[in-house]
Amino acid sequence: MLNMDIEKDNVIDEGLYSRQLYVLGHEAMKKMGTSNILIIGLKGLGIEIAKNVVLAGVKSVTLYDPAPVELTDLSTQFFLTMEDIGKPRDVVSRPRLAELNAYVPIRVLEGELTTDKLSQFKVIVMTESSLEKQLEINEFAHAHNIHFISAEVHGLFASAFNDFGKGFTVVDVTGEEALSGMIAEISTDKEGIVTCLDETRHGLEDGDHVTFVEVNGMEALNGCAPRKVKVLGPYTFSIGDTSDLGNYVRGGLFQQVKMPKQVDFLSLKESIQKPEFLITDFGKFDRPAQLHVGFQALHAFKAKHGRQPRPRNAEDAKEVFALANEINDKATEKAELDEKLIHELSYQAVGDLSPIIAVIGGTIAQEVLKACTGKFSPIHQWMYFDSLESLPTSVTLTEESCQPIGSRHDPQIAVFGREFQERIENFREFLVGAGAIGCEMLKNWAMMGLGTGPNGQIHITDMDTIEKSNLNRQFLFRPTDVGKLKSRSAAEAIAKMNPATIGHVHAYEERVGVDSEKVYGDEFFANLDGVTNALDNLEARKYMDRRCVYFRKSLLESGTLGTKGNVQVVVPFVTESYSSSQDPPETSIPLCTLKNFPNAIEHTIQWARDAFEGFFKQPAENANLYLSQPNYIEGLLKDRGNSTETLKNIEKFLVSNKPLTFEECITWARLQFEEQFNNNIQQLLFNFPKDSVTSTGTLFWSAPKRPPTPLEFNIDDPSHLEFIIAAANLHAFNYGLKGETNPEVFRQTLAHTIVPEFKPKSGVKIQVTESETMPTEESDQADLQKLIDTLPAPSTLAGYRLHPVEFEKDDDTNFHIDFITATSNLRASNYGINPADKHRTKFIAGRIIPAIATTTAMVTGLVCLELYKIIDGRDKIDDYKNGFVNLALPFFGFSEPIAAPKFKYHETEFTLWDRFEIHEDVTLQEFLDHFKEKHELDIAMVSAGVSMLYTSFMQKDKKKERLPMKFSKLVETVSRKPTPAHVRSFTVEVVCYDREGEDVEVPYVVVNFR
């Protein structure tokens, strides 16, 4: 648990914070657990910030907003209901916010904001407050080293300001993992040059700092004070004077050292006059300076009139522009004001949009965490953001159309008008996934009113159930929801936020894929306007992309990785599809490195993960197949590549190594320790002694190879005993035996375990390079038969089955991560590699994707800003924006989507969105004639899925048989499968020749036979 007194107990609930820990780390989490936060202002933006910091796990959050709830608050404040109108915002918000995290107490600050009350907080956040009040509180905070943040939104515009005081320490500027690499050479010079091995780039930047370990010949560098780097190339960098360190001999690794950075902040009063801006869109480079003046003008207008400018009111907008000019004339650095931009800011002053609040609320919540921890670079000091391009172009916005109508959506109508609000409400969207991104998306949609109109619909699907670890970032779920279906629980949650969603939200539990096309088929997609992905795997993303291309539906795609997030917009006939661009494949570890020459902890963790499968899963599965499949041996013998090894493992598991007691499992584990960490290393050193040289005269054990050392088993070494305990318990699980963790039980058995002496063998072949081929193990038929004869007849073990171990990273009691951690670290000890703790091992072995609620909120906000454009029906590519954001830096990058590539046959251009359509069940002959007569294309080959329906070189009798067949009959005949009732069309690929008889690429064909 994460206790309130984290300094005392120093315990973090890793089940709840599992993915966030990989973003922030334990130290930052501990600092957060000592930080009290005050949030002033609890309309949409304030509660969004509060939600994210509560999920993150700060010590406590105090709320201050005694103003009564108004109907318009319900446009973005997702914790409020109609019954709350007239009650204090902070009082009604507190219990609902408290439900998010039982470890974070939520309080309400009563009375006036006195200095005594303010002094107890580490961070003060002000939202939607007057500039006068911000200046007053910031003056006190700046003087008393209290970190101060203010933020506000006006329609599609937003502003934020940071003041973390003088000498604020950033302990980790980027949050990226510290780099390290192997050294090939270090020069002796006034400007010593480090050359790294050619295998990998060093990845360093100018100004980074490094230290060294394991250097031979310049030993003074080992553990030296961090040296500043100047990058000379991808494999070289300089580190300053090395002239008095002697000559480099060999070996060594550089290790990046994260250096703290001191940052000074001006007070709000000073910074207004000397602003520094974070650019959030480099296509709007001149906007921040103008909005800096424009937001001050809004504050001046409200101070003068006691209200914000009215929606689309020309008189108010003219006055705001005049005030902006007055402020600008007095400024030290003047901005060149665009009257149209300032007018638009005035028009939207009372606007309140959930997507903008999600973007800014996620971003500012991350700034709160930076203030608490010093982890990542804070905004210095002003940030302005706008999505003015999200304004609809298909409707005319007038003062009359943007007037309030007594609806919870009035703040959105103030920006977009009533007609566009109706379009939002009658839109029909499919959300694929109800996890972290899905929950945030649904919250935004409920606040927007998406799909709540007479013709509107929201469809959600997610096959998963809710787990405890989901609660940290999937904020629609509560502890009472654990075990329930995500899709249905999410639908119920947003019904409480906006009852208008009831009857318009349809929850499914079927996974998207070929198997569920009966559910998500032609009729389903025909009734959709678009699709939004909230998926966490590539296969499902690509499948949904294909479906969207086929049905010509828009697709909004997004993802997060820690503090990084991305958004991609896919629009039919306008952009490329999601699958058109591919990420580079992950770098794989060479097999010879894994087996014999690891040089990094990632190598030993992967080796341990493979050992887990090889010890506890695959052999048990093979033994079960032998016992259950009558022809298993015959099938295995056809695969001569691994049949002998498989049979040997089956024999071990069913005969020679089959334990009857847990003590025998302990003995087995001890023998495995000896084989893996001693005997095999002895054999490797027998083949390649530490002083052996290659044919070129260089030492064989030169970087990147690290010479190993056999381990001598020591029962008093905790890492040795951890391996035995985990391995013995997992082996016992295979056989259904009861396990044990009492160290004394292990000590007693190990004291009597006899370990055979090992002597290395001559003639053992060991693979040294990836290109080197290894001889396959061959056994003659007599040897194989002898091995088969040792196996018990399956009939003698009727009903007997082993229990294969299915890897599960999130159960701390199942020994899975314990085994992999112990095995990896013992292997690391063999090779002199620094070990990894259980937390890091779990991250690598479990391929965990780091996640935090702040990034998720921000990314979904960006997605919804693009959704406004899709609802508007935009067909120009430069109207849309793909986005990449890294909140750690912070960095915002936006770009125009890539256009759909164009292809051509004859005079006809086409893209991936085009196809030939045939609207009846034609014969194959009619199909061929159609392309010849209408498109002047000679068809040489026709296929549907994996079935080849026609080729020009097909035997005459087959042609004669198939040409008169209707397509529906032809596909069933060739595939030998009946066509499911829900299938209305076939997707057909053709190979054809143009007029000149040349191969030509053409669109695919859709034959609508029903």
N, C-alpha and C positions, 0 to 999 in steps of 0.2 A: 504494500500500500504506500501511497504518497501521503505521509502524515503531515499535519499542519506544522509541527515543529520539525521541519526537514533537516535543520542543522543538527538536531539531537538524534533523530532516528535514521536520517540519511538513507531512506528506503524509497524506491520508486515503483509504482505498480506497472511492471513491464507488460502485463497483459493488456492494460488499458492504453498505455502510451507506446506500444511496441513499434509502430512505424514512425511516430514522431521522434523517438529517441535517435533514429538514424539520421534525422535532419538536424537536431539541436545538440545531441550528445548529453551525457549524464551531468556534466558540470553546469551547462546552461540550464538544464532542468532543475538542478538544485537551487540555482540563483533565482529562478522563477518562483520556486517554492518558498522564497523569503520576501517576495515583492507584493506590496499592497497597491492596488490600482483604484483610482477615483475616476469615474466617468460621469461627466456633466452633460446632460442633454440626452434624452432617450427616445427621440423619434427614430426613424429607420436606421440612420447612420450610426447613432450611438449604440443601439441594441445590436447591430451587426458587429461592431467592434467588440462589444461586451461578450457576445456569443463566442467569438473566435478566441479571445484571451481566456475565457472560462474553460473551453475545450482544451486549450493548451496546457492549463494546469498552474496558473499563478497562485500565490498564497491566498489572496482574497480580492474580491471586487466590491467596491462600494458605489452605489448609484445615487445620483442627485438630479432629480427633475420633478419637482412638486406640482408642475403645471397639470391641469386636468386633461385627460385624454379627449381628443376631438375625432370626429368621424374621419377626417382626412389622414389622421395618423395611421389608420388601418391600411393605407395604400402601400406602406413599406414596413411597418412595425408588426412583424409576424407573430409576436406573442400576445397581441391585443385582440379583443373581441368586441362586439357591439355592446355587450353588458358592461364593458369597462369605461364607456364614454362618461365623462364627468369625474372620474376617479383620478387620483395622482398617478402619473406615469410610472414613477419609480416604485410605488407601493404595489401596483398590479403586475409590474414586470418582474419583481424580485423572485417570487416563488417559481415562476416558469423558467427563469434563467437558472435558478438553483437546481432544477431537474437535470441539467446537462452534465454536471460533474459533482458527485457527492463529496469530493475532496476539496472543493473550492467554496468557502462560505460566501454568501452574497448578503450584503447589508444595504440599508437605506440610510443616507445621511440626513438627519433632521435639522430643521432650523436654518439659520443663515450660514453662508460660506465664510466663516471666520478664519483668521490666520492660524489659530490653534488647531482647528479641525484640518486645515490643509496640510499642516506640517507633518502629519502622521503617514503621508503617502509617498511612495517612491516615484510614481508616475501619475500625472494628472492629464486627462484627456477631455477636451472641450469640443462639443459638436453643436452646430447651429446656434452659437452664442453671439451676442453683440460684440463688435470690435472693442468697445469701451470695456466690457467685462473681461474680454480676453487679455487686454493690456494690463488691467488691474491684477488679475491672477497670475499672469506671466511674470510681472515685476516681482511679486513675492516668490514665485517658484525659482526664478533665475537667481535671486539673491540667496536662496536657501538650498541650492543644488538639488532641487526637485525637477525631474525631467518633465517637460511640458510638450503636449501635442494638441493642436487644434485642427479641425476639419469641418467643411461644410459642403453641401451640394445644392445646386439650383438647376433642376431639369437635367440636361445633358452636360452640364458643367460641374466641375468639382475643384476644390482647393484644399491643400493641407500644409501645415507648418510644424517644424520640429525645433525645439530648443532643449538640448541635453546638457547645457551649461558649459563652463570652461573646463578644458582638459578631460573631456570624456574619452574613456579608453575603449577602443575597438580591439578585442582580443583575437578575432579571426575575421579578416576583411571579406573573404569570399565564401568561407564555409566548405571549400573544396578539400578533399583529402590531401594531406601532405604528400608531395612527390618524392620518389627515391629512384635511384638507378645505379647500374654497375659502371665502373670506371675502367677505361682502357689505357689512359695515359694522363699524367699531370706534368706540365712543363715546369722547369725551375727558372723563374724569371721575375722581373719586377711586376709583371702582370701575368701571373700564372694562369695557364689555359688548361681547363679540364676537358678531356675528350671522353665521351661515353661510348659504350658498345654500339655498333651499328644497328643492333636489333630493334631498339626502341628510341624514340626521340625523348629528350630530357623533359620537355614541357614547361620549362621555367620561363619567367619573364624578367626583364630588367628590374632591378630593385628587390627581387626575392633574396632570401638568405638561405644558406646551406651550411651544414656541418658534415663530418665524415666519420666513417667507421671502417675497420678492417683494411686500412691502407698499409701496404708494406713498402718501406723505403722513405716515406714521409710521415712517420708515426706521429709527429706533432699535430698533424691535421685531425687525427682521431679524437673525437670529442671536443674539438676546438670551439671557441666562441663563434657564433654564427658569422659567416663571411658573406658580404654583399655580392650579388651576381650581376654580371653584365653579359647578356646573351650575344654570342658571336655567330651562332648557327644552330640548326636543329639538334646537333650532336656535340656542340662545344659551347663553353662559357668560361669567362674569366672570374677569378676570385681574389684578385689583389696580389700582393707581394708574396712569392714563395721562394725567393732567391736564397734564403738562409735555412731552408728546410731539408737540404740534401737532395738526393736523386730518388725519383719514383722507381719502385721495382715492379710491383704488380698488385692486383686485387683492389679492393675497396669499393665502398658505396657512398654516394652522396645522399643526404637526407635533407629535405626542405624543412626549414624551421619557420613556423608561423610567428611573425613578430607583431607585438601589439602596436597600435597606432593611436596617437593622441589627436583628438579633434576638438576644436573650439567652436562654440555656437554663440551667435549674438542673441540678445533678447529680442522679443517681438517688436518692441518700439524701435530698436536700432535696425533690425533686419527689414522692416517695412521700407526704410530709406535706402538700405544697401542690400537688396535681395540677391540671393543666389538660387538658381533654378535647377531642378532636375527636369531634363527634357523627356517627356513621355511619348512624344511622337516627332521624329526628326523631319517629317513632312509638314509640321506646323511649328517650325523653329521660332517664328516671331510671336506665337500666341502667348507664352507665359508672361512676357512683359506687359502685354495688353490686358490680359486677364487679371494681373496683379493690380492694375489700376481699376479695372472694371469691378472687381469684387469690393474694393474700397468704396467705389461709387455706390454700390448696392447698400453697403452699411450706412453710408451718409444719407441715402434716400430714406432708409427705414428710420434712422434717428430723427429725421426731419418730419416724416409723415406718420410714424408709428405703424407702418405696414410695408409690405414688399410691393414692388411695381405690379400692376395688374397684367394678366396674360394678354399678349398681343395688343397692348394699349400703346398707341403711338405717342400720346402726350407724356406718359410716364417714361417711355423709352428715350424720348427727346431730353427729358430732364436728367435721366441717368447719364446720358452721353455728355451733357453740359457739366455735371458734377465730375465726371471722369476727366474732362479737359481741365477743370480747375485743379484737381488733385495732380494731374500730370504736369501742369505748369509749375507746381511747387516742388516737384520731385527732383532729386539730385541727378538721376539718370532718366531722361524722358523717353517714353515709348511713342512709336508712331501708331496712333489709334485708328482702327478701322471702324467707322460708324456702324456699318452693318453688323459686325461682330458684337459690339457693345449693345446695340439694339436687341440682338437675339438673346444676349445674356439677360437683359431686362425682361423680355417677353417670357422667359422661362424661370423667373425668379421664384415663383411659388411652386414650381414643378418638383416632384419627388418621385424618382424612378428606381425601382428595385435593382435593375442591372447596374446602374451607376453606383448605387449604394454598395452592392456586392463587390465591385471593383475597388472602390475606395476603402470600404470597411475591411476587406481582406488585406489590403496594402497597409493600412494604418495599424491594424492589429499586429502585423509583423513588426512595425516600428515600435509598438509597445514592448514586444518581446525583445527587440534589440536594446531598448532602454533598460530593461531588466537585467540583461545578460552580457551586453557588449559583444554578442555573437552577430556577425554580419555588419555591413556598412549601412549606417542610417542615411535617410534623406537629408541633404544639406543644402538649404534649409526649407525651401518652398517647392511644392509640387502642384502644378495645375494640369488638369486632365479634362478633355472634352471629347464627345462623340457627336459633334454637330452633324456629321454625315449620316447619322441614324434618323434624322428628321425625314418624314415621308415626303415623297415627291408626287405621289399619285392622288393626293388630296390637297385642297386649298385651305390653308390655315388662316382663319380670321379671328378677330376678337370675339365675335359672336360664337363661333364654333368651339372656342377654347374656354368658354365660361363654365363655372361649376354647375352641376345638375343635381347636387345633393347625393352624390355617390362616393363610395370609398375610393373610387378611381379618379376623383376630381384632380389630384395632383398630376396624374398621367395625362388626363384630358387637357390640362393646362398647357402641356407640351405638344401633344399629338392631335388634339381635337376629337370631337365625338365620333366622327365617321371612322377614323382610324382605330379608335377604341373598339368600335363594333367589329372591325376586321380582326383585331386581336382576339376578341371573345369568340369569334366564329371560326377560328383557325383550328386545324386538326393535325396534331403532332404525335409522333411515335417516339417515346423515350426508351432506348435500349440500355438497361442497366439502372438499378436503384441503389447503388453504393454511394461513395462519397460525392462524386460529381453529380450523380442522379438525384440525391437528396437536395443538394443546393439548387439544382436546376428546377426541381419541383417547387421548392420554396419561392423562387423567383417567378415561376409561371403562375402560382397561386396569387401572388401579390399583383402581377400584371393583369390577372383575369383571363389568362390564355385558355381558350377552349371552353369558357363558361357560357357562351351564347347559345341560342337555339340550335345552331348547326355545328357548334364547337365540340371537340373531343380531345382527350389526352389518353393515349394508350401507354401503359408501362409494362415492361416485362423484366423479370429477374428470377432466376431459378434458385438463388441462394437464400439461406436463412441467416438471421442476424446472430453475430457472435459478439462476445464481450469486447474484443479489440476493435470492433466497428464503431463503438460508441464515442470514441475519441474524435472522429471526424465526420461520421454519418449522422448529422445532428437531428434528423427527424426521429431517430430511434432512442428509446429509453431502456434502462435495465430490465423493465418488465416485458420488453419486446424480444429479449434474447430467446432464440429458438423459433421465432415466427418468420414467415416469408417476408422478404424485404419489400417486394412490390405491393403487397396488400397493406403492410404496416405503413408504408410511405403514403399510399392513397388515403388511409385513415388520418394520418397526421396532417396532410394539407387540407383535408375537409374541415378540421378544426380551425385552421388559419383563415380559410375562405370557404364558407358553407356553399357558395355558388358552384364549387367544383363537384359537389355531390351529384351523382347521376351522369357526370360528364367524364369521369376518370375510370378507366377500365384496366384492371390489374391482371397480369398473366404470370405464369410461372414456367412457361416452356422456353427452353434455350433456343435462341435463333440459330438456324442451321437447316440443312437439307431435310432433316427428319421432322422439322416442325413447319414445313411449307404448307401443310394442310391447314394449319392455324393462321400463319402469316402468308397467305397466298394472293392470287390475283385480286379477289374482291377486297381483301383487307387493304392492300396497297392502293387500290383504286379510290378508296375512301380517305386517303391521307393527303395532306398538303406537304408534309415534310417529315424528316427523320432527324433525331438528335442522338448521337452515340454517347454513352457514359460507360464505356467498357474498359476492361483492364487487360485484354489479351489481343494479340495481333490477328489471330485466326478469325475471331468473331468480327473484328473491325473490317477485315477484308471481305468477309461474307456480306456484311451489311452494305458495304460499298458496292459490291456487284449487284445486290438487289436494288439499290437506289439508282444505279446506272440503267438497269433493265427496266425499272418502272418509271424512270425519269423523275425522280424525286430529289429535292434538295437534301443535303446531308451536312450537319454541323458536327464536327469532330474535334475532340479536345483531349488533353491528358496532362498529368502532373508528375513531377519527379522531385520530391522534396520542395525546395523553394522555386523550382522552375516549372513553367506551365506553357502550353501551346494551344493555339486555336487554329483550325483550318475550316474554310468554307468551301463547300462543293455545290455548285449551282448548275443545273442541267443546261447544256448547250453553251455554257459560258466558261466554266473552269475545267481543269483536269479533275480526275477522280482522286480519291484518297490513295488508291493503289498505284496511281501513275508514277508516283515518286517513292523510292525505297530507301530506307535507312541502310547504311553499310552494315554488313553482317558482323556479329560479335566476333572478336578475335578468339580463336580457340587455342588451347594449350597443346603443343605437340605431345604425342603419346610418349615419346622417349623421355621428354622432360618430366612428365608425370611419373613414369615408372622408375626412372633411375637418376635423373639430374634436376630435381627441383631447386629453385633459387629464390622463391618468394612464398609467403604464407598462402597466397591464393592457390599455388600449386599443391601444397600439402592438404589444404581443405578440400580441393577437388578430388585428390587421391583418397582421402578419408570418406568422402561422399560415395565414390565408386566402391570402396571397400564395404561400406554399409550395404549397398545393393548386392555385392558379391558374396557377403557372408550370410545375410539375413533375409533376403528376398528371393533372388533368382534361383538358388539351389532348392529352396523349399517349393517354389512354384514348379520347377522341373520335376521334383519328386512327386508332387501331386498329379502332374500330367502323366507321369509314368504309371501311377496307381489308378488313374481314372480313364485313360484313353487306350483302348485295346491295341491300336496300331502305332503307338507312340514310338517304339524302338525302330520299326521299319521306316517311319518318317525321319527320325533322327539320323539314321545311317545314310540317308540320301545327302545329308549335309555333312560331308566328311571333314569340313573345316573345323568344327568344334564338337563333333560327336564324342570323341574319346574323353575330353575334359568334362563334358556334361555327364557322361556315364560315371566317371570317377566321383563327381560330386554327389550324384544320386546314391552311389554305393556308400559314400561316407555318411550321408545324412540318414540313410535307412539301415545301415549295417555297422560299419566299423567305428563311426563317431557318434552313434546314436546314444544320447545320455538317458539314464533311468532316474538319476537324482540331480539335484541342483549342484551338489559337490562336483559331479562330473562336468557340469557346465563351467565351473570355476577352473577346473583342470584344463579344459579345452581353451579357455580364454588365456590362461598362462602360456600354453604352448603356442598360441597365435602371437602373443607378445614376442616370444623368442624368435619365431619364424620371421615376422615382419620387421622387427626393429633391431635384430641382432644377426640372425643367420643370413638373411638376404643381403644385408650390408657387408657382412664378411665375404660373401660370394662376389659381390660387386668389387670390393677392394682386392680380392684375389685375382680377378680378371684385369683390373686396372689399379695397381698399387699407387699410393699417393705420390711417388717420385717418378712414375712412368711418363714417357714423352711420346709425342706423336711422330709421324714420319717426317714432319718438318722441323723437328727438334724442340718444339715448344712443350711445356708441361701439359699433360693430358688434363689435369685438374686445374685449368685456367678458366677465368670468367668466360661465359656465365656458369660454368660447372663449379659446384662447391663440393669439396671432398667430404665424404660422410664419416661418421664414427659410430660403431656399433654401441647399443645401449646395454648395460648390465642391469638386469632387473633388481630393483630395490623396493621391497614392500613398504619401506618408510618414506618413499618418495610419493607425495600425493598424486602426481600425474600418472604414475605407474599404476597405483591402486585404482584410480578413477577409470582407467581403461579396462582393468579386469572386472570391476563392478558392472560397468555398462555392457561390456561384451558378454559376460556371463548371463546377465538378465535378459538380453535380447536373444541369446541362444536358447535360453530356457523358454522364452515366449514361443519360439518356433515349435517346441514340443509340448506346449501346454503345461509346463512345469511351473510351480510357484517360485517366484524370485525372492531375493533377499538383498538388503543393503547394509546389514550390520558388519562393520569391518572385522570384527572378531571371527565371524564365520569364515571370512575369506582368509584371514591369517592362519587359522587352524588347518584349512585345506591346503593352502599354499605351502605350509611347512612340510607337508608330506608328499608334495608333488615332485615327481622325478622328471627332470628335463634332459633329454638325450643330448650328448655332446655332438656338436656340429663340426664337420670338416669340409672345407670348400672342395668342389669337384672341378676337374679339368674338363675342357671341351664344352662348357656351358656357354651358349651364345647370348650376348646381351646387346640390344639395339642401342646404337650410339647416336645416329642421326635419323631424322624423319624419313629421309629418302632410302635408308637402308632397309632391304627386305629381310624378313626373318623366315627361317625355314618352318614350314607347318609341321605340327606333330602328326606323324603317320603311324598307324598301327595296322598290322596285317589282320586278316579276317580271323585267324586263330586267336590272336590276342584280344580282339574285340569280343569274340564269342566267349572267351574265358571271363572277361569282365562282365558280360551280360549274365553269365551263369552264376556269378556271385550275388546277383540281385535277388531279393525275395520275390516270389511270384505274387502279383497283385492280389490274387485270390486269397492268399494267406493273410493279407492285411485289409480285408474287406471293410470299408467304412473308415479306415484310418487315414487321417490327413494331417499334414503339417500346417503351421500357421505362418505364412509369409508376412514379413513386416512391411507395412506401407508407410513410407516416410511422412511424418507429420511434425512440422517444426514448432507449432504453437502449443504443444502439450509438454509442460516442463517436468512431467512425472514419467514419461515413457522411455527415457534413456536415449532417445534418438540424437538430439543435439549433444548430450553428454558424451556419447560414443564418438561422434564426429569431432568434437572439440579435443577430447583426449587423444584420439588417433592422429589428428592433424598436428597437435603440439608435440607428440612423441616423434613423429616424422620430422618435424621442424628441428627438434633437438638433435636428431641424427645428422642434419645438414647445417647446423649452426644458424638457423633462421629464427628471428625473433618470433615468439609464439603469439597467438591471438586469444583474447578472452572469449567466453561463451557468447557474449553479445555480438561481437564482430563475426565470429564463426557462423552464428545463426543467420546473420545478414547475408553472408556470401553463399553458404551452403543452401539456404532457403530461397535464394534469389529474391529477397524481399525488396519491394519498391518503397522507398522512403516517402512518407506523406505527412502533410500538416494541413489543418483546416484553413489557414490563412490563404494558401495558394489555391486551394480548391474553390473557396468563395470568390476570389479574384478572377479565376479562369472562367467560371460559370457566368459571371457578370459580363465578361467579354463575349462569350457565346451568345448571350441574350441580346446584346447590342447588335450582333449580326442577324439574329432572328427577326428583329424589327425590320431590317432591310428586306429579308426574304418575304415577310408578310406584306411588305410594300410592293413586292413583285419586281424588284430591280433586275435589269438585264444587262447592265454595263459592268464590266469586270473591275473598273477602278472605283466602283461604289463600295466594294467589299474589302475587308482587311483580314489577312492571316496575321496572327500575333505570336510573339515569343516574349516571355517575361521571366526575369529572375529577380525575385524579391530580395535575395541576399545582397545584391550588388548596390542598389537596385538598378535594374535595366528593363526598359520597355522597348520592344522593336516591333514595328508593323510593316507589312508589305502587301502589295497587290497580289492576289492569287495568281497562279500560273494558268494561262489560257489553255483550253483543251487543244492538243496538237491536231493539226489538220493533215488529212491524207487526200489522195486524189486518184480516181480512175476515169479514163476518158476526160471529159470536161467537168466532171462532178467532184466537188470537194465534200469531205465528210469528216466527222470526229467520232470519238468513242460513243457519243450520245445518239448517233444515227444508226439505223438498221433498215433492212428490207422487210416489209411486212406483207404477208399473204393472208387474206382474211377468209379462207375457206380450206376445207380438207381436200386439197388437190392430189392428183396422182403424181408419182415421181416423174412421169413423162411430161405432164403439164408443168411441173416445177422447172424442169430443164428448159422446156420451150419458152416459159415465161421470161427467163433470164436471157435467152438468145434473142427473142423478139423485142422485148421492152428495153433491155439494158445492153444489148450487143456483147454479152459475156458467154463464153463457152465453159460450162461447168465440167471440171475434171474429177471432182471428188465431193461427196456430200457425207457429213457425219452429224450425229446427234448424240452428245455426251460421249461415251466410249464406244458407241455403235457406229460402224462404218456402213452407211446405207447404200452408197453407190461409188464406183470408180469407173473411169472411162476404159480401163483395161480389164474390167470384170469379165468372167467367163460368159459366153453368149447365153447359155441356158439360164444363168442367174439374172442377167439383164432382162431377158424375156419374161422371167417370173416377176421381177420387181417393178419394172416400168409401169405396168397398169395398176399397181397397188396404190390405194389411198395412203396418204402419209401416216395417218393414225394406225392403220393396219401394218404398214411397212415397219414402223418403229417397234411395234409389239412383236412382229415376226423376227426381226433381227436381234433385238435385245432379249427375246424370250421372256419378257415380263409384261404383265398387263399394265396399262396406263392408269394410274390412280384417278379416281372420279373427280378430284379437285383440280387436276391439271387441265388447263384449257388450251395450252399452246406448247410448241416445241421450239427450243432454241437450236438453230441449225448453223453449222459452219460449212463454208464452201471454199474449195480451191478452184480458181477459174483463170481463163485466158482472155485478154482484151482483143481488140480488133486486129492487132498486129501479131497475135498468137503469143504474147509475152505474159509470164506470170504477173498477176496484179493483185494487190491487197484490196479487199472490199469489206463493207460492213457485214456483220452476221445477219442471219435471217430469222424472223419469227413467223412460224406457221400457226395461225390461230385455227385450230381444227374443230373447236366447239363454240 
